[in-house]
């Protein structure tokens, strides 16, 4: 799911380079409007990745 939707837009950036605008790029416009369930799952998985990365930097 991330490979098809997130990686083409933000996959080349390091995690610390991705801001809210990058997430908006992933979800907008087609995926959020046409595939709401897919968008929800992508967003959920992206959150897991960001949370994990945040935990790694706090150690």
VMD Tcl script that builds the backbone (N, CA, C; Angstrom):
set m [mol new atoms 177]
animate dup $m
set s [atomselect $m all]
$s set {name element resname resid chain x y z} {
  {N N UNK 1 A 0.819 -1.191 0.000}
  {CA C UNK 1 A 0.000 0.000 0.000}
  {C C UNK 1 A 0.867 1.261 0.000}
  {N N UNK 2 A 1.880 1.297 0.865}
  {CA C UNK 2 A 2.776 2.447 0.865}
  {C C UNK 2 A 3.595 2.501 -0.427}
  {N N UNK 3 A 3.964 1.328 -0.944}
  {CA C UNK 3 A 4.752 1.282 -2.172}
  {C C UNK 3 A 4.007 1.916 -3.338}
  {N N UNK 4 A 2.718 1.700 -3.410}
  {CA C UNK 4 A 1.934 2.217 -4.528}
  {C C UNK 4 A 1.506 3.664 -4.345}
  {N N UNK 5 A 1.316 4.095 -3.115}
  {CA C UNK 5 A 0.729 5.403 -2.881}
  {C C UNK 5 A 1.685 6.430 -2.280}
  {N N UNK 6 A 2.472 6.044 -1.308}
  {CA C UNK 6 A 3.344 7.006 -0.636}
  {C C UNK 6 A 4.723 7.110 -1.289}
  {N N UNK 7 A 5.341 5.977 -1.592}
  {CA C UNK 7 A 6.704 5.997 -2.109}
  {C C UNK 7 A 6.871 6.809 -3.387}
  {N N UNK 8 A 5.931 6.743 -4.344}
  {CA C UNK 8 A 6.121 7.553 -5.547}
  {C C UNK 8 A 6.179 9.064 -5.270}
  {N N UNK 9 A 5.551 9.511 -4.211}
  {CA C UNK 9 A 5.512 10.951 -3.908}
  {C C UNK 9 A 6.589 11.372 -2.914}
  {N N UNK 10 A 6.838 10.557 -1.872}
  {CA C UNK 10 A 7.760 10.981 -0.812}
  {C C UNK 10 A 8.831 9.945 -0.488}
  {N N UNK 11 A 8.866 8.862 -1.208}
  {CA C UNK 11 A 9.790 7.778 -0.888}
  {C C UNK 11 A 11.257 8.118 -1.036}
  {N N UNK 12 A 11.572 9.130 -1.826}
  {CA C UNK 12 A 12.963 9.522 -2.047}
  {C C UNK 12 A 13.485 10.455 -0.948}
  {N N UNK 13 A 12.596 10.943 -0.085}
  {CA C UNK 13 A 12.981 11.877 0.985}
  {C C UNK 13 A 13.323 11.109 2.259}
  {N N UNK 14 A 14.228 11.686 3.052}
  {CA C UNK 14 A 14.472 11.095 4.362}
  {C C UNK 14 A 13.316 11.485 5.282}
  {N N UNK 15 A 13.130 10.746 6.325}
  {CA C UNK 15 A 11.969 10.924 7.205}
  {C C UNK 15 A 11.925 12.333 7.799}
  {N N UNK 16 A 13.082 12.909 8.083}
  {CA C UNK 16 A 13.096 14.242 8.677}
  {C C UNK 16 A 12.818 15.355 7.668}
  {N N UNK 17 A 12.764 15.024 6.388}
  {CA C UNK 17 A 12.433 15.997 5.350}
  {C C UNK 17 A 10.943 16.033 5.021}
  {N N UNK 18 A 10.186 15.102 5.556}
  {CA C UNK 18 A 8.765 15.007 5.212}
  {C C UNK 18 A 7.948 15.816 6.206}
  {N N UNK 19 A 7.256 16.802 5.688}
  {CA C UNK 19 A 6.396 17.652 6.513}
  {C C UNK 19 A 4.939 17.361 6.157}
  {N N UNK 20 A 4.060 18.092 6.760}
  {CA C UNK 20 A 2.626 17.894 6.521}
  {C C UNK 20 A 2.297 17.990 5.033}
  {N N UNK 21 A 2.961 18.889 4.324}
  {CA C UNK 21 A 2.693 19.040 2.893}
  {C C UNK 21 A 2.984 17.752 2.130}
  {N N UNK 22 A 4.002 17.018 2.529}
  {CA C UNK 22 A 4.312 15.749 1.882}
  {C C UNK 22 A 3.201 14.737 2.069}
  {N N UNK 23 A 2.611 14.713 3.233}
  {CA C UNK 23 A 1.498 13.805 3.500}
  {C C UNK 23 A 0.281 14.207 2.683}
  {N N UNK 24 A 0.054 15.498 2.576}
  {CA C UNK 24 A -1.055 15.994 1.751}
  {C C UNK 24 A -0.845 15.587 0.300}
  {N N UNK 25 A 0.393 15.659 -0.184}
  {CA C UNK 25 A 0.694 15.244 -1.557}
  {C C UNK 25 A 0.320 13.787 -1.796}
  {N N UNK 26 A 0.566 12.954 -0.807}
  {CA C UNK 26 A 0.253 11.528 -0.937}
  {C C UNK 26 A -1.252 11.304 -1.020}
  {N N UNK 27 A -2.003 11.996 -0.197}
  {CA C UNK 27 A -3.437 11.725 -0.071}
  {C C UNK 27 A -4.321 12.536 -1.021}
  {N N UNK 28 A -3.749 13.467 -1.722}
  {CA C UNK 28 A -4.557 14.381 -2.497}
  {C C UNK 28 A -4.284 14.248 -3.968}
  {N N UNK 29 A -5.208 14.510 -4.810}
  {CA C UNK 29 A -6.632 14.584 -4.526}
  {C C UNK 29 A -7.317 13.246 -4.741}
  {N N UNK 30 A -6.793 12.476 -5.683}
  {CA C UNK 30 A -7.492 11.279 -6.128}
  {C C UNK 30 A -7.682 10.241 -5.042}
  {N N UNK 31 A -6.638 9.904 -4.331}
  {CA C UNK 31 A -6.744 8.805 -3.372}
  {C C UNK 31 A -7.743 9.117 -2.264}
  {N N UNK 32 A -7.739 10.352 -1.754}
  {CA C UNK 32 A -8.638 10.659 -0.646}
  {C C UNK 32 A -10.088 10.709 -1.100}
  {N N UNK 33 A -10.331 11.238 -2.272}
  {CA C UNK 33 A -11.707 11.381 -2.752}
  {C C UNK 33 A -12.261 10.092 -3.342}
  {N N UNK 34 A -11.438 9.371 -4.071}
  {CA C UNK 34 A -11.928 8.189 -4.780}
  {C C UNK 34 A -11.728 6.878 -4.026}
  {N N UNK 35 A -10.728 6.832 -3.191}
  {CA C UNK 35 A -10.399 5.591 -2.471}
  {C C UNK 35 A -10.210 5.906 -1.000}
  {N N UNK 36 A -11.276 6.311 -0.365}
  {CA C UNK 36 A -11.191 6.771 1.021}
  {C C UNK 36 A -10.614 5.710 1.960}
  {N N UNK 37 A -11.032 4.472 1.823}
  {CA C UNK 37 A -10.523 3.412 2.707}
  {C C UNK 37 A -9.033 3.195 2.483}
  {N N UNK 38 A -8.593 3.218 1.247}
  {CA C UNK 38 A -7.169 3.086 0.957}
  {C C UNK 38 A -6.399 4.254 1.565}
  {N N UNK 39 A -6.922 5.458 1.425}
  {CA C UNK 39 A -6.275 6.641 1.988}
  {C C UNK 39 A -6.171 6.530 3.502}
  {N N UNK 40 A -7.205 6.045 4.137}
  {CA C UNK 40 A -7.183 5.886 5.587}
  {C C UNK 40 A -6.096 4.895 5.999}
  {N N UNK 41 A -5.988 3.802 5.272}
  {CA C UNK 41 A -4.969 2.797 5.589}
  {C C UNK 41 A -3.554 3.321 5.336}
  {N N UNK 42 A -3.382 4.053 4.247}
  {CA C UNK 42 A -2.070 4.639 3.958}
  {C C UNK 42 A -1.684 5.598 5.067}
  {N N UNK 43 A -2.600 6.456 5.457}
  {CA C UNK 43 A -2.334 7.411 6.525}
  {C C UNK 43 A -1.995 6.698 7.832}
  {N N UNK 44 A -2.716 5.640 8.137}
  {CA C UNK 44 A -2.462 4.871 9.354}
  {C C UNK 44 A -1.058 4.248 9.317}
  {N N UNK 45 A -0.685 3.699 8.186}
  {CA C UNK 45 A 0.637 3.071 8.074}
  {C C UNK 45 A 1.752 4.109 8.104}
  {N N UNK 46 A 1.513 5.257 7.504}
  {CA C UNK 46 A 2.498 6.329 7.559}
  {C C UNK 46 A 2.697 6.787 9.003}
  {N N UNK 47 A 1.629 6.849 9.761}
  {CA C UNK 47 A 1.728 7.238 11.173}
  {C C UNK 47 A 2.599 6.254 11.939}
  {N N UNK 48 A 2.442 4.970 11.672}
  {CA C UNK 48 A 3.266 3.958 12.339}
  {C C UNK 48 A 4.744 4.190 12.020}
  {N N UNK 49 A 5.054 4.475 10.759}
  {CA C UNK 49 A 6.438 4.712 10.356}
  {C C UNK 49 A 6.983 5.959 11.046}
  {N N UNK 50 A 6.210 7.048 11.046}
  {CA C UNK 50 A 6.661 8.286 11.686}
  {C C UNK 50 A 6.830 8.096 13.197}
  {N N UNK 51 A 5.914 7.387 13.826}
  {CA C UNK 51 A 6.035 7.126 15.259}
  {C C UNK 51 A 7.288 6.313 15.566}
  {N N UNK 52 A 7.556 5.301 14.749}
  {CA C UNK 52 A 8.746 4.480 14.944}
  {C C UNK 52 A 10.001 5.334 14.790}
  {N N UNK 53 A 10.051 6.151 13.744}
  {CA C UNK 53 A 11.214 7.006 13.520}
  {C C UNK 53 A 11.410 7.983 14.676}
  {N N UNK 54 A 10.340 8.512 15.171}
  {CA C UNK 54 A 10.406 9.440 16.303}
  {C C UNK 54 A 10.947 8.727 17.546}
  {N N UNK 55 A 10.486 7.517 17.779}
  {CA C UNK 55 A 10.987 6.744 18.925}
  {C C UNK 55 A 12.490 6.468 18.793}
  {N N UNK 56 A 12.964 6.228 17.573}
  {CA C UNK 56 A 14.386 5.931 17.353}
  {C C UNK 56 A 15.256 7.151 17.641}
  {N N UNK 57 A 14.752 8.337 17.343}
  {CA C UNK 57 A 15.550 9.548 17.562}
  {C C UNK 57 A 15.569 9.936 19.041}
  {N N UNK 58 A 14.613 9.465 19.804}
  {CA C UNK 58 A 14.559 9.799 21.232}
  {C C UNK 58 A 15.443 8.899 22.067}
  {N N UNK 59 A 15.958 7.840 21.499}
  {CA C UNK 59 A 16.800 6.895 22.255}
  {C C UNK 59 A 18.211 7.363 22.352}
}
mol reanalyze $m
mol bondsrecalc $m
mol representation Tube
mol addrep $m
